[in-house]
């Protein structure tokens, strides 16, 4: 998986496509989560997440902060300190 090249802002969609291995599956996930509309455009929530880095999204998902957890780019998860 080559997700390491999709770590920055504005790379929500390409990163997810790379993670799941299918463009259609990734788009359906984004639609199910409410991050993409049926026409393929990002919703307001999707645009907000798209402006986050992979690290910022991981912290957002985990409800941790850099003071309580450490980001592991290999797993795309937060490890509690």
N, C-alpha and C positions, 0 to 999 in steps of 0.2 A: 504494500500500500504506500503510495507516494503522497500522503497527506501533509508531510513536512513542508512541501512547497506551497501549501495553501493555508498559511498561518495568520496572514494579515487581515486587515479590514477589507470589506467588500468581496470576501471569498467564501461566504456561507454556502452558496450553491455549488461551486466547483469542489469544495472540500467534502460536502456531503455526497456528491456524486462519486468521488474517489473512495470515500469510506464504504459506501454500500455497493459500489461496483455497477450501478445501473442508473442512467439518467431518469428513466421513467419512475423507478422506485423512489429515487431521491425527491422528485417533484411531488409524488403522491404523499410522501412523508411530510413535506413542507406544507402541502394543502391540508393534511389531517391535523397538523399542529397549529394551523391558522396563520402560517407565515407566508403563504402564497395563495393568490386567488386562482379561480378556475382558468383565467386567461393567461396565467403564467407570470403575472407581475407580483412583486412582493407587496404584502400588506404593510400597514404601518408598523406592526410588531415585527414582521420580517425585515423591514428596512432598518429597524432599531438593532436587531440581532446581526444584520449584515454589516453594520458599522462597528461591531465589536471584533476584536481579535479572537482567535481560537481560545487563548488563555482567558480572556474576559468572559467568553461564553461558558467556559468550564467553571469559573468562579460563580457566575450567575446561576448555573444549574445546581451547584453544590451548596449554595447559601453560605459559603465560606468567604473569608477575606485573605489577602496576602499575609495578614498577621496570624491567622489560624490555620492556614493550609499552604501547601506548596504545589505549584503546577508541574505536572510531569508531561512534557510534550510527546513522549513516546506512547503514552497510554491515553493522552488527552483527558486526563482526570486530575482531580485535586487530592493530594495526600495530606491528611491531617498532621499537624506538627506535634 
